[in-house]
Amino acid sequence: MTTVEVGPDGTLLFYPNEVQIPTGGTVGWVWKSSGHSVVP
């Protein structure tokens, strides 16, 4: 699984900002700050 942080250190960014996911791969979203309205 590839993990992407949402809003690290209170920023409006994703970390890392680019990833390559193989066919059939998965992504784990980890919220690092509040205020985001996106849900899986």
C-alpha positions in Angstrom: 0.0 0.0 0.0 1.1 3.5 -0.8 0.4 6.1 2.0 -0.3 9.7 1.2 -0.5 12.4 4.0 -3.2 15.0 3.6 -2.3 18.4 5.1 1.0 17.6 6.8 2.0 20.3 9.3 -1.2 22.2 8.6 -0.4 22.8 5.0 -2.9 22.5 2.1 -0.7 19.9 0.4 -0.4 16.1 -0.1 2.8 14.3 0.8 4.3 13.0 -1.3 2.9 15.2 -4.0 3.3 12.4 -6.7 3.1 8.7 -6.4 3.0 5.8 -8.8 0.5 3.1 -8.0 0.8 -0.2 -9.8 -2.3 -1.7 -11.4 -4.3 -3.3 -8.6 -2.4 -1.3 -5.9 -4.0 0.6 -3.1 -3.6 4.1 -1.5 -4.0 4.9 2.2 -4.9 8.5 3.0 -3.7 9.8 6.4 -5.3 13.1 7.5 -2.6 15.1 9.3 -4.7 18.3 9.8 -8.3 19.2 10.1 -10.5 21.2 7.8 -10.6 18.8 4.8 -13.9 17.9 3.4 -12.8 15.0 1.2 -13.9 11.5 2.2 -13.1 8.2 0.7 
